Amino acid sequence: MRMKLSNNRYMWLLSALSGLFMWLGWPDMPFVFLLFIGFVPILLIEREVAKQHGSAGGLILFEHIYVAFLMWNALTTWWVTLASVPGGLVAIFANAFLMTLPVLLFHKIRLRLDDRAGYAAFVAGWLAFEYLHHNWELTWPWLTLGNGLAKFPELVQWYEYTGVFGGSLWVLLVNLLIFFVLKDAPGKKDQAKTRQAVSKKTAILALATLLLPAIVSALIYVGYTDEGEQEEIVIVQPNIDPYADKFGGMTAEQQFKRLIDMSVEAITPGTDYLVWPETALQFSLWVNRLSEHKAVQTLQEFVARRPNMTIITGIYAYQNYPDGQGASATARHFRDGRCCYDAYNSAIQIDTSGVIAIYHKSKLVPGVERMPYPQLFGFLDKMAIDLGGITGSLGTQTERAVFFKNDKTGIAPVICYESVFGAYVTEYIKNGANAIFIITNDGWWGKTPGHRQHLRYASLRAIETRRSIARAANTGISCFINQRGDILQATRYDQKIAIRGRIAIRSGLTIYARIGDVIGILASIIALFFMLAFSLRLMTDRKAPSRQ
């Protein structure tokens, strides 16, 4: 009985350690090295459960793994509850559950097949889970392991070849090798030379796997300089509180005046781009009548007096479908019952050409801007979390639109949540973008780790694409990011300010921009292979003893 109690306490301690290690290793915490041991307790728990309970230990394993992942999610992303306590709690508990599934699958495969297949399935299964979490409609890739290295761009310069999935693979392999060192280490009753030799070789391999990518990255970092001609950018951070002012406390006209006044003070005759944040224009703007609105006309006049300057800003936009013709799955009815219109979170470009380019945000936040699978769950739109302005499922577009200036410079208008998706951003680059402008409103999360994590992830997009970034936040942190991921001229949270800087406009495609998330795709194929092999063994060998 004492032994069982001791083992039980040991496994719960391991659960707590895993959750704490992953939280303390995540941005904006400084202990990134803990990510490389954060999964070791998970692997030790699985091994202990297999020894004690064999294939009958699934529920026990689930309990301990779920608690570890729940701690990680809660401690790292608790700030999502600031927008909606019920919605935030659902996101935290549901994501922890989804994270647990790859571990349970690895456990079953290891017992039914063998250790080699099991641990390979652990790596492939986790990467496949991350890849799925980037690409389905319940997407929430915030805790992708490769994102955890974002505070230290010096370590991950090779993301220009692999993207964040390369970082996830790195973290998983080091964790697995450290676990093997502990597993193979001789105990008091086991001093066999062969086991000592295996443990020593594994330790050397673990150390090499940890250090070599970091050393290569550091060498690339030191030798890299931004490529391309420099252009002057002015970013306006109006600092309009999203709860108290943006959607009620200040009128749309007052907000517009603040943006204009701040811009006039900051721009120079040499300014090439003026960038305003997400949903900066609070007016109701209809897509087919943009140039008829007074605010848009004011901006066109503003640019006409400064012909070298181009404005990029976030807006709320609407598309009318008279009599329902061409209506999308996200179209909604007017209040009087007439059909119908789409609402968008969009960006527009205004220059002297007279053509207003527009892009509609298309990676939408589940439960806030989009009800997943609207064909099935569209009736739940009324339950969407209200972050002010438009609620319910927003419209999207299929192509990543690039804003081209008269001199053919291409800008990727990345809106808020979209900046978390590496392969998604590369679609702008392949369509001709020479720089990335991220427009966002991070004020929803207050002075919490949320807005800092979001900022850090932007550094990874710069490395993956080798594109300079101008980041304009309504409030949060506005800044410039160079092509090796360094954050420059960062504003303070809750600061009303306009900043001016120069960024490099670059052409050419990185390897990652060309191939995308190949690691995630290959891992998904391998994971499916292991699932098929497991299923076949299960059908043909049901009565065979499980391997432990």
Number of C-alpha atoms within 10 A of each C-alpha: 6 7 8 10 10 10 16 16 12 13 22 18 15 23 26 20 21 27 26 20 24 28 26 21 21 25 24 23 14 12 14 20 16 19 25 22 22 26 26 24 24 26 23 18 23 24 17 19 24 22 13 13 13 19 19 12 17 17 12 15 23 17 13 23 30 23 20 28 27 23 24 26 23 21 16 26 21 20 20 20 17 14 17 16 14 12 17 20 16 13 22 22 17 13 22 21 17 14 19 21 17 21 23 18 20 26 27 23 27 25 19 24 18 14 16 10 17 21 18 19 28 23 22 27 27 27 27 25 20 25 22 18 19 22 15 11 17 19 18 20 18 21 18 21 25 24 25 26 26 27 25 17 22 21 21 30 28 24 26 22 19 23 31 31 25 22 23 22 21 18 25 24 19 23 24 21 23 21 22 19 21 15 14 18 20 18 12 6 6 10 11 11 10 11 15 17 14 15 21 15 13 20 20 13 16 20 14 13 16 19 14 11 17 17 14 15 19 18 14 17 18 10 8 12 11 16 16 14 10 14 14 18 24 23 29 29 31 25 22 22 19 21 14 10 14 21 16 12 13 14 14 18 13 12 18 17 13 15 20 17 10 18 22 11 9 17 21 15 10 12 19 21 22 24 27 31 29 26 22 27 22 20 18 14 21 19 17 11 10 18 18 11 13 11 19 18 14 13 16 21 14 19 18 17 10 18 14 17 23 25 18 24 23 28 24 22 27 21 18 20 18 12 11 15 10 12 17 14 14 21 21 24 13 11 8 6 8 13 17 21 23 21 26 25 23 24 28 19 23 25 25 19 12 10 10 16 15 22 25 26 24 23 23 23 19 18 21 22 25 25 26 21 15 15 10 9 10 18 11 14 20 12 13 18 20 15 15 12 13 15 18 22 29 24 25 20 12 7 12 22 23 26 23 18 19 11 7 11 16 23 25 26 31 29 27 24 20 20 25 25 21 25 24 20 24 24 19 24 27 17 15 21 28 27 27 28 25 28 30 29 27 25 22 20 19 18 14 18 18 21 23 18 22 23 30 23 24 27 27 33 30 26 26 30 32 29 33 29 28 27 28 33 30 28 28 28 24 32 22 27 26 22 28 27 29 19 21 14 13 15 20 13 21 18 16 16 17 23 20 18 16 17 22 19 23 21 18 14 19 21 16 22 25 15 15 22 21 16 21 27 16 14 25 21 15 18 25 16 13 22 18 12 16 19 14 12 15 15 10 9 12 11 8 10 11 17 16 19
